[in-house]
Amino acid sequence: MFHQGLLLDYHKNMKNNLIIISPYPKTTKYSHALSALASFNKNLVDQLKTQYDLVILADNENKKDQAVKAWKKNDLLNYFKLTKIIASYKYIQNVLIQFEWGVFGRNIFFVGFFPIFLLILKLLSKKIRVVLHGVNFDFKTIFGSKLKTNILNAGSYVFYSFVCLLSNKVIVTENYFKKQLLKLPFTKDKVIFIPHGVDNIVSNKQNTYDEKINLGYFGFLHPYKGPEILMDLYKGVDKTKFSLNFFGGVSSNLEKDKNYQRYLKDLYDQAKQLQVKISGFVKEKDLAKYFGQVDIVIFPYPAFISSSGMLAMTFSFKKPFILSRPMEGYFESPDFSEALKEADLKKEDFIFDFNQESFEYRLNWAKNNLDKLANFSRIMKEKRAWKKITKQYEKLLK
């Protein structure tokens, strides 16, 4: 239950007050099975709480971090409930919102009314910072050439324009997304690039490689992450040299959708034929074990929509990885470019196109350069350590 009065008394005379709206884990950092934003926000909170007095309005209660359950997914009253709570904190101006499609609910209502929610916060004289965990103006690669795609494309332009207009600052986690948003009106001096932080997971285990290389896909089995693309490409790969496992489970946002259910059935059928293991949702206690089994992590995304939490985790475990062509936008971020120079690598060493020749060439090249690729991840782990990244948030929130 939300003990508003108690929290109000506790926070009233504290300095550096900040309201954060985000999913949040109940217990351990990576225990939230519905949203990667929960672990992102938990990592950020762990650093901010030493400098800020935080009011965390979440979808779960977490007594250790004083996160309160203020909303729940798919509740049509979410924005009303949040507005009522935030209005009671008259002395707190700063509000930080972690936002991605579907975070408050699957219905289009929750996306459409988000700008109205921002307008209300603005009328309450709040300083609004929105972290956009998804930026996309072209849904063709995900949904094909359909009327739905055209509507989404037009709608995204309007949506992002209003979010930028109504926010004091909009934060994106890769420089590529900043460049996309700067094409819109109302964005001058508002869009800030702060990299996706990397968890400082301590792993003393050295990477050792057998003759047969183990490939791994991590994350939800969602079409925009391209698991079926990877499965199709793997069909033509030499199985004596490479094996493949999928470490991830069903997308909760889509699990009741009949088209998605057919999509999953086809994926599981192919996996059975190719002897590819699909683990289901990976629990936090199993992360080190599963990453330890993988020699190369593969990201076959058909569109570059957001900074991957699983790529950040790949950096945490200092693992070699390769990326699909649509994800080359990562290398527009200055720290990626710096890491390339330090590791004596170039962008093309990571990229494969969606054809058999390109994919197999990249796999074989990676097989012969695993240490160099792992060194790149080690460098990025240092550059994007949450302790460093949080300092950029602190500067922005002053």
C-alpha positions as CSV (number, residue, x, y, z in Angstrom):
1,M,0.0,0.0,0.0
2,F,1.3,3.5,-0.8
3,H,1.9,5.3,2.5
4,Q,1.9,8.8,1.1
5,G,1.7,10.6,4.4
6,L,4.8,8.9,5.8
7,L,6.8,9.4,2.7
8,L,5.7,13.0,2.5
9,D,7.0,13.7,6.1
10,Y,10.3,11.8,5.4
11,H,11.1,13.6,2.2
12,K,9.9,17.1,3.0
13,N,13.1,18.7,4.2
14,M,15.6,16.7,2.2
15,K,17.8,18.1,-0.6
16,N,18.2,16.9,-4.1
17,N,14.7,15.4,-4.3
18,L,13.8,13.4,-7.4
19,I,10.7,11.5,-8.4
20,I,11.4,8.5,-10.7
21,I,8.6,6.7,-12.6
22,S,9.7,3.3,-13.9
23,P,9.1,-0.5,-13.6
24,Y,11.2,-1.8,-10.7
25,P,12.3,-5.3,-9.5
26,K,10.7,-6.7,-6.4
27,T,13.8,-8.4,-5.2
28,T,17.0,-8.9,-7.2
29,K,18.2,-6.6,-9.9
30,Y,17.3,-8.7,-12.9
31,S,14.2,-10.4,-11.5
32,H,11.6,-8.4,-13.4
33,A,10.3,-10.7,-16.2
34,L,8.2,-8.1,-18.0
35,S,10.5,-5.1,-18.6
36,A,14.2,-4.5,-19.0
37,L,13.6,-1.0,-17.8
38,A,13.4,-2.4,-14.3
39,S,17.0,-3.5,-14.1
40,F,18.1,-0.3,-16.0
41,N,16.4,1.8,-13.4
42,K,17.7,-0.3,-10.5
43,N,21.3,0.2,-11.6
44,L,20.7,3.9,-11.9
45,V,19.0,4.1,-8.5
46,D,21.8,2.2,-6.8
47,Q,24.1,5.1,-7.9
48,L,21.7,8.1,-7.5
49,K,20.5,7.2,-4.0
50,T,23.8,8.3,-2.4
51,Q,23.2,11.8,-3.7
52,Y,19.4,12.1,-4.0
53,D,16.4,11.6,-1.9
54,L,14.3,9.4,-4.3
55,V,10.6,8.9,-4.6
56,I,10.3,5.8,-6.8
57,L,6.8,5.3,-8.3
58,A,6.9,1.8,-9.7
59,D,4.9,-1.2,-10.7
60,N,6.3,-3.2,-7.7
61,E,7.0,-2.5,-4.1
62,N,10.7,-2.7,-3.1
63,K,11.1,-1.9,0.6
64,K,14.9,-1.9,0.4
65,D,14.9,1.0,-2.1
66,Q,11.6,2.5,-0.8
67,A,10.0,1.9,-4.2
68,V,6.2,2.0,-3.9
69,K,3.7,0.3,-6.1
70,A,1.9,3.3,-7.6
71,W,0.7,1.8,-10.9
72,K,0.3,-1.5,-12.7
73,K,0.6,-2.5,-16.3
74,N,-2.6,-2.3,-18.4
75,D,-4.5,-0.3,-15.8
76,L,-6.4,2.5,-17.6
77,L,-6.1,4.7,-14.5
78,N,-2.3,4.6,-14.4
79,Y,-1.8,8.2,-15.5
80,F,-4.5,9.5,-13.1
81,K,-3.0,7.6,-10.2
82,L,0.5,8.9,-11.0
83,T,-0.7,12.5,-11.4
84,K,-2.5,12.4,-8.0
85,I,0.6,11.1,-6.2
86,I,3.0,13.5,-8.0
87,A,0.7,16.5,-7.3
88,S,1.0,15.8,-3.6
89,Y,4.8,16.4,-3.7
90,K,4.6,20.1,-4.2
91,Y,8.1,20.7,-3.1
92,I,9.7,18.2,-5.6
93,Q,10.2,19.7,-9.0
94,N,12.3,17.1,-10.7
95,V,10.6,14.1,-12.4
96,L,12.5,11.4,-14.3
97,I,10.5,9.0,-16.4
98,Q,11.7,5.8,-18.0
99,F,9.6,5.2,-21.1
100,E,9.3,2.6,-23.8
101,W,6.3,1.4,-25.9
102,G,4.1,-0.9,-23.7
103,V,5.7,0.1,-20.4
104,F,2.4,1.2,-18.9
105,G,0.2,-1.1,-21.0
106,R,-0.2,-2.8,-24.4
107,N,-3.1,-0.7,-25.6
108,I,-2.4,2.2,-27.9
109,F,-4.1,4.4,-25.3
110,F,-1.1,4.3,-23.1
111,V,1.2,5.7,-25.8
112,G,-1.3,8.2,-27.1
113,F,-2.0,9.7,-23.7
114,F,1.6,9.9,-22.6
115,P,2.1,13.4,-24.0
116,I,-1.1,14.5,-22.2
117,F,0.4,13.1,-19.0
118,L,3.5,15.2,-19.6
119,L,1.3,18.3,-20.2
120,I,-0.4,17.8,-16.9
121,L,3.0,17.5,-15.1
122,K,4.1,20.7,-16.9
123,L,1.0,22.5,-15.6
124,L,2.1,21.3,-12.1
125,S,5.4,23.1,-12.7
126,K,7.5,20.0,-12.7
127,K,10.8,19.7,-14.5
128,I,10.4,16.7,-16.7
129,R,13.2,14.5,-18.0
130,V,12.1,11.5,-20.1
131,V,14.5,8.7,-21.0
132,L,13.3,7.3,-24.3
133,H,14.2,3.7,-24.5
134,G,12.9,3.4,-28.1
135,V,13.1,5.7,-31.1
136,N,11.8,4.6,-34.5
137,F,10.2,6.4,-37.4
138,D,10.0,3.4,-39.8
139,F,8.2,0.2,-38.8
140,K,8.5,-1.4,-42.3
141,T,11.3,-3.8,-41.3
142,I,9.1,-5.1,-38.4
143,F,5.6,-5.1,-39.8
144,G,6.2,-4.9,-43.6
145,S,4.3,-2.7,-46.1
146,K,0.9,-2.4,-44.5
147,L,-1.6,0.3,-43.6
148,K,-0.6,-0.4,-39.9
149,T,3.0,0.5,-40.8
150,N,2.0,3.8,-42.4
151,I,-0.1,4.8,-39.4
152,L,2.7,3.9,-37.0
153,N,5.2,5.9,-39.0
154,A,3.0,9.0,-39.0
155,G,2.0,8.5,-35.4
156,S,5.6,8.2,-34.2
157,Y,6.5,11.6,-35.8
158,V,3.6,13.2,-33.9
159,F,4.3,11.4,-30.7
160,Y,8.1,12.2,-30.5
161,S,7.4,15.8,-31.4
162,F,5.0,16.3,-28.5
163,V,7.3,14.4,-26.1
164,C,10.1,16.8,-27.0
165,L,7.9,19.8,-26.8
166,L,6.5,19.0,-23.4
167,S,9.7,17.7,-21.7
168,N,12.5,19.9,-20.3
169,K,15.0,17.3,-21.5
170,V,14.8,14.0,-23.5
171,I,17.5,11.5,-22.8
172,V,18.5,8.8,-25.4
173,T,20.9,6.0,-24.9
174,E,22.8,6.2,-28.2
175,N,23.9,9.1,-30.3
176,Y,22.1,7.7,-33.3
177,F,18.8,8.3,-31.7
178,K,19.7,11.8,-30.8
179,K,20.4,12.5,-34.5
180,Q,17.0,11.0,-35.4
181,L,15.1,13.2,-32.9
182,L,17.0,16.4,-33.9
183,K,15.3,16.2,-37.3
184,L,12.0,17.0,-35.5
185,P,10.6,20.4,-34.4
186,F,10.9,21.5,-30.7
187,T,14.1,19.6,-30.1
188,K,16.8,22.3,-30.1
189,D,18.9,21.9,-26.9
190,K,16.5,19.4,-25.5
191,V,17.8,16.0,-26.6
192,I,20.7,14.6,-24.6
193,F,22.7,11.5,-25.3
194,I,23.7,9.6,-22.2
195,P,25.0,6.0,-22.9
196,H,23.3,2.9,-21.6
197,G,25.1,2.0,-18.4
198,V,26.9,-1.3,-18.0
199,D,26.7,-3.4,-14.8
200,N,30.0,-4.0,-13.1
201,I,29.5,-7.8,-12.8
202,V,32.7,-9.3,-11.4
203,S,33.7,-12.3,-13.4
204,N,37.1,-13.8,-12.8
205,K,36.5,-16.6,-15.3
206,Q,38.7,-16.3,-18.3
207,N,37.2,-16.8,-21.8
208,T,38.4,-20.2,-23.1
209,Y,37.3,-21.5,-26.5
210,D,36.9,-25.0,-27.8
211,E,37.2,-26.0,-31.5
212,K,33.4,-25.8,-31.8
213,I,32.1,-22.3,-31.1
214,N,28.9,-21.7,-29.2
215,L,26.7,-19.0,-30.5
216,G,24.1,-17.3,-28.2
217,Y,21.0,-15.1,-28.6
218,F,19.9,-13.3,-25.4
219,G,16.6,-11.5,-24.9
220,F,12.9,-11.8,-25.4
221,L,11.7,-13.7,-28.5
222,H,10.3,-10.6,-30.1
223,P,10.1,-10.0,-33.9
224,Y,11.9,-6.7,-33.6
225,K,14.9,-8.6,-32.1
226,G,15.1,-11.0,-35.1
227,P,15.2,-14.5,-33.5
228,E,13.6,-16.0,-36.6
229,I,16.2,-14.3,-38.9
230,L,19.0,-15.8,-36.9
231,M,17.3,-19.2,-37.0
232,D,17.0,-19.0,-40.8
233,L,20.7,-17.9,-41.2
234,Y,21.8,-20.7,-38.9
235,K,20.3,-23.4,-41.1
236,G,23.2,-23.0,-43.6
237,V,26.0,-22.9,-41.0
238,D,28.4,-25.7,-40.6
239,K,27.1,-27.5,-37.5
240,T,30.5,-29.1,-36.8
241,K,32.0,-25.7,-36.3
242,F,29.2,-23.8,-34.6
243,S,26.2,-24.5,-32.3
244,L,23.4,-22.1,-31.3
245,N,21.3,-21.6,-28.2
246,F,18.5,-19.0,-27.5
247,F,18.5,-17.7,-23.9
248,G,15.2,-15.9,-23.5
249,G,11.5,-16.3,-23.4
250,V,8.1,-15.1,-24.6
251,S,7.4,-11.4,-24.8
252,S,4.7,-10.7,-22.2
253,N,3.3,-7.8,-24.4
254,L,2.5,-10.2,-27.2
255,E,1.8,-13.6,-25.6
256,K,-2.0,-13.4,-26.1
257,D,-1.7,-12.3,-29.7
258,K,-2.6,-15.1,-32.1
259,N,-0.2,-14.0,-34.8
260,Y,2.6,-14.0,-32.2
261,Q,1.5,-17.5,-31.0
262,R,1.9,-18.7,-34.6
263,Y,5.3,-17.0,-34.8
264,L,6.5,-18.7,-31.7
265,K,5.2,-22.1,-32.9
266,D,7.2,-21.8,-36.1
267,L,10.3,-20.7,-34.1
268,Y,10.1,-23.6,-31.7
269,D,9.5,-26.1,-34.6
270,Q,12.6,-24.8,-36.3
271,A,14.6,-24.9,-33.1
272,K,13.6,-28.6,-32.6
273,Q,14.7,-29.5,-36.2
274,L,18.0,-27.7,-35.8
275,Q,18.6,-28.9,-32.2
276,V,18.7,-25.4,-30.9
277,K,17.9,-25.0,-27.2
278,I,15.5,-22.2,-26.1
279,S,15.8,-21.6,-22.4
280,G,12.8,-19.4,-21.6
281,F,13.2,-16.4,-19.3
282,V,16.7,-16.3,-17.8
283,K,16.8,-15.9,-14.1
284,E,19.4,-13.6,-12.5
285,K,21.1,-16.5,-10.8
286,D,21.6,-18.2,-14.2
287,L,23.0,-15.2,-16.1
288,A,26.7,-16.0,-15.4
289,K,26.2,-19.7,-16.2
290,Y,24.6,-19.0,-19.6
291,F,27.0,-16.3,-20.6
292,G,29.8,-18.6,-19.6
293,Q,28.5,-21.2,-22.1
294,V,28.6,-18.7,-25.0
295,D,31.6,-17.8,-27.1
296,I,29.9,-15.3,-29.5
297,V,26.7,-13.3,-28.7
298,I,24.6,-12.5,-31.8
299,F,22.3,-9.5,-32.2
300,P,20.2,-10.1,-35.4
301,Y,17.8,-7.1,-35.0
302,P,16.0,-6.1,-38.2
303,A,15.7,-2.5,-36.9
304,F,17.8,-0.4,-34.5
305,I,15.1,0.9,-32.2
306,S,16.8,1.0,-28.8
307,S,20.1,0.4,-27.0
308,S,20.0,-3.3,-26.1
309,G,20.2,-4.2,-22.4
310,M,21.6,-7.6,-23.5
311,L,24.4,-5.9,-25.3
312,A,25.2,-4.0,-22.1
313,M,25.2,-7.4,-20.3
314,T,27.5,-8.7,-23.0
315,F,29.9,-5.9,-22.1
316,S,29.5,-6.9,-18.4
317,F,30.7,-10.4,-19.1
318,K,33.4,-9.1,-21.6
319,K,32.0,-11.4,-24.4
320,P,32.7,-11.3,-28.1
321,F,29.7,-10.3,-30.2
322,I,28.5,-9.5,-33.7
323,L,25.7,-7.2,-34.9
324,S,23.2,-7.1,-37.8
325,R,23.6,-4.3,-40.4
326,P,20.7,-2.3,-39.0
327,M,22.5,-1.9,-35.7
328,E,25.6,-0.2,-37.2
329,G,24.2,3.0,-35.7
330,Y,25.8,2.0,-32.4
331,F,29.1,3.1,-33.9
332,E,27.8,6.7,-34.2
333,S,28.3,7.0,-30.4
334,P,31.7,8.5,-29.6
335,D,32.6,5.9,-27.0
336,F,32.1,3.1,-29.5
337,S,34.3,4.9,-32.0
338,E,37.0,5.4,-29.3
339,A,36.8,1.7,-28.3
340,L,37.3,0.7,-32.0
341,K,40.6,2.6,-32.1
342,E,41.8,1.3,-28.7
343,A,41.0,-2.4,-29.7
344,D,42.5,-1.9,-33.2
345,L,39.2,-2.9,-34.8
346,K,36.8,-1.3,-37.4
347,K,33.1,-1.2,-37.5
348,E,32.8,-3.8,-40.3
349,D,34.5,-6.4,-38.1
350,F,31.2,-6.6,-36.1
351,I,28.6,-6.3,-38.8
352,F,26.8,-9.0,-40.9
353,D,24.2,-8.6,-43.6
354,F,21.1,-10.8,-43.8
355,N,22.5,-13.2,-46.3
356,Q,24.3,-16.5,-45.9
357,E,27.6,-15.5,-47.3
358,S,27.9,-12.4,-45.1
359,F,26.8,-14.2,-42.0
360,E,29.2,-17.1,-42.4
361,Y,32.1,-14.8,-43.3
362,R,31.5,-12.8,-40.1
363,L,31.2,-15.9,-38.0
364,N,34.4,-17.3,-39.3
365,W,36.2,-14.0,-38.9
366,A,34.9,-13.7,-35.3
367,K,36.0,-17.3,-34.6
368,N,39.6,-16.3,-35.5
369,N,39.5,-13.0,-33.6
370,L,37.7,-13.8,-30.3
371,D,40.2,-12.2,-28.1
372,K,40.1,-8.9,-30.0
373,L,36.3,-8.9,-29.8
374,A,36.3,-9.7,-26.1
375,N,38.8,-6.9,-25.5
376,F,36.4,-4.4,-27.2
377,S,33.7,-5.5,-24.8
378,R,36.1,-5.1,-21.9
379,I,36.9,-1.5,-23.0
380,M,33.2,-0.7,-23.3
381,K,32.5,-2.1,-19.9
382,E,34.9,0.5,-18.5
383,K,33.6,3.4,-20.6
384,R,30.0,2.7,-19.7
385,A,30.3,1.7,-16.1
386,W,27.2,2.9,-14.3
387,K,29.3,4.9,-11.8
388,K,30.5,7.1,-14.7
389,I,27.1,7.2,-16.5
390,T,25.3,8.3,-13.4
391,K,27.5,11.4,-13.1
392,Q,25.9,12.6,-16.4
393,Y,22.4,12.2,-14.9
394,E,23.5,14.1,-11.8
395,K,24.8,16.9,-13.9
396,L,21.6,17.0,-15.9
397,L,19.3,17.0,-12.9
398,K,21.0,20.0,-11.2
